Amino acid sequence: MRKFPLLCSLIILALPTAGQQVTRDYPRLLWDEDFNQSSEKWPLTYNADNFFVIQNGNFELLRSNQKTGTFVFSREERNFNFFEARTRIVFNEGPAKMPVAGLVLQAQPDGSGALVVEINNKGQYRVRRVRSEQSIYLTGNGEHEGWMKPKKVLNRTDNIITVKTYEKVYDVYLNGQYVSTFTELEFSSGKMGFYIGPGTRISTDYLQVRGDDNFTIAGGGGSEIQEENLTFQQIIVKLKETINKKDRRIAELEAEVRRLGSARGGMGIDTVSARRAQELERLNADLIREIERLRMETSSQQAKIQELEYFRNQIREGETGDILINLTNVNLRLKQQVDKLETLRKVLETENADLRNEKLLLQQENERMRAQLSNHETEMRYLRQRLAEKDSLLMTCMNRKSSIPQTDPADQRQGNRNQEPAKEAPGNNTPAGISADEIRRLQEQERQLQSENNQRGKISDKPEKPEKPKRKGGIPPPIIID
């Protein structure tokens, strides 16, 4: 796959240069059409718009339609990329006041575009790029519809058109004299034929195409690496052409500055001229900076071209197999590493899911333990409150017991024998107002308190959970002592 198809399609620009750019020789004859036995190779048409016929070694073409021109191609599928094409065009009398005809190059099979080198009977020529019935003039800077008139080059009737191309640079020759160079980066190859203008009648007796052994018919030689190399070459040519154009513009501006400077020395200079001079100086400085940027970009492109040249030389020296094997091995290793990483990713995702589940279980267990701890704390507070209440009750009983006098057992037995207890006199040891039943009840409460006090130290770490009172806040009700 090409690395820079978008770049090639965007950079479409043609600029005339000072001299020939294509110095490559094409010794091999690829196509020699003499129109002697070509009745089946070229379309023969007889209708209201066109009259095409081959006779006496000439291809006669008449375009009767005076509004639009037409293209004529051979029925043979011949596509060329680097070549030297040559043909003769002779203008004959026809309905057009200014007949136009030319050589068609790099015509795309789908009709998306082509290059046309045209001439007329007024000694003018032009080059245009045709795409979707729209024309872009590659000569004349768009002025006068691209027509240019070299001095003493073209004749009114009989002319020879020659085009040499290499690395998407085209040199145009008319009657053996060099006239122009242009570049076209989008079309790398295409068909070849003729263009007949509105109301034009011409004849041609040959069409020759020459090439070399390395770059002949499109698809027969070269490689994608070479095409990318050619793309860089064309970018450099484009940059050089832009630099040349900027240099010419700088020269013009410098001349203008000098003229304004000389005028400033006189007494007739005005403010407008001075302001214009300052603007030109600023523009000159901007152009100089742009030239430096373009030169740096050119150096970078040349470095890339050297890298591609090195890679191309390796391929030409027969190392293509080793390179392909190495690239295949590298690709296989990278694929294995990707598979291992994908497996590791799945394992880690599984472990991560397990850890998330374990974390959730631990959080639930933590909440349960917190609830148990809260219940235990509530029970401890409840037990402390009961102990405090029993301690208070025990102290009360002890105080009341100490205030009761002791009774002689002999007297008690005597009283039992008599079955009539004597009335307690004010001088007896029993306090007044406390009966024997009350004393027995207090003694029984004392024994119970002592028993509970003994059992208080034997409470286990997990005491039996007491019945919780049904009150808000979990606080047990206070104990009421009779």
C-alpha positions, 0 to 999 in steps of 0.5 A: 500500500502506498503511504502517501496517496492523499499527499499525491492527490492534493499537490497538483500544481504546474509551473514553467521552469527555466530549462528542461528537467527530463534528461532521461533517454528512451531508446526502446520503441514501445508503440509505432502507429503509422495508420497503414493497417489500423482500421480495427485499432482506431474508431471509425465514425460517421455521424453528424458530430464526427467523421473519422476515417483512415486512408492513405496512411493518414488518420483524418478527423473532423469534428463538425460540432462547433460547441464542444471538442472530443477525445479519440483513443485507440481500442488497444489498452495501452497505459504508459507512465515514463515515456517520450511521445511524438506525433504530427498534427496537420490542420486542414480547412474546416468550419472553425475560425481557430482550429484546436487540436492536441495530444492527450496524455495520462487519460484515466480509464474511468474518465476522471481526468487527463492531460492535453497539450494543444496547439492552434493555427495562430502559433499558440500552445497550451497545457491543461488538465481536464477533469469532470468537464472542467479545465485547469490551465497549466500554462499562461497562469490562467491568462488568455485561457492558458494560451502562450505564443513562443516566437518562431516555433509553431507553423500555421498548419503542420507541427510536431508535438513531443512530450518527455516525462519522467518522475511526473515531470513533463517537458514539452517540445514543439517542432523540436524546440523546448518550450515548457516544463510542468509537473502533474503529481496525481496521474502516474499512468494512463492512455494516450490519444488525440483531442479535436476541438470544436469545428476542427479538421486535422490529419496525422500520419504517426504516433510513436511512444518510446521507453526504457527497460525499467519503466515502460508500460504501466504495471510492467516495471517499478514497485511501490517503493519506487513510486513513493520515491518518485513522489518525494522527487516530485515534491522536491521539484515542486518546492524548487519551482516554488523557490524559483518563483519566489526568487523571481518575485524577490528580484522584482520587489528589490527592483521596485524598492531600488526604484522607489529609493532612487525616487526618494532621493529626488524632491518629488517623492510623496507619502504614498510612495514611501508607504509603498516602499515600506510595505515592499520591504516587509513583503521581501523579508517575509518572502526570504523567510518563506524561502528558508523554510522551503529550503529546510523542507527540501533538505528533509525530503532529500533525506527521506529520498536517500533512505528510500534509495537505500531500501530500493538498492537492497531490493535490487541486489536480490535481498527481497526474499530475506527482507520479506522473511524478516518482516514476516517473522517480526509480524508473527512475533508481534502477533504472538505477543499480542495473543499472550497479552490478550490472554493475560488481560482476560486472566487479570479481568477474571481475578479482578472480578473474584477480588471484587466479589471477595471484597463485597463478602468481606464488607458484608461480614464486617457489617455483621460483626459491627452489629454483633459488637453493638449488641454486646456493648448494649448487653454490657451496659445492661449488666453493669446497670443490674450490678449497680442496682444489686450493689445498691440493694445489698448495701441497703439490706446490710444497713438495715440488718445492722440496725436489728438487735440479736435475740437470745436463742434460749429466750426464743426456745422458752417462748416457743415452749410457752407458745405465747411470746412475751411482749417486747419491752422497750428495753429489749434488743429487738428494735421497735416497729420490726416484726419477726416476719419482716426480719425473716424476709430481710434475712432471705433477701440477704441470702439471695443477694449473697448468692447473686454476689457469688455468681457475679464473678462466674459470669462467662464471656458470652452470657445468656442474652437477657430478654430485651425490653420493648422500648425505644433506644434499647435502654432497659427499664429501671428495676423497682424494689418493693 
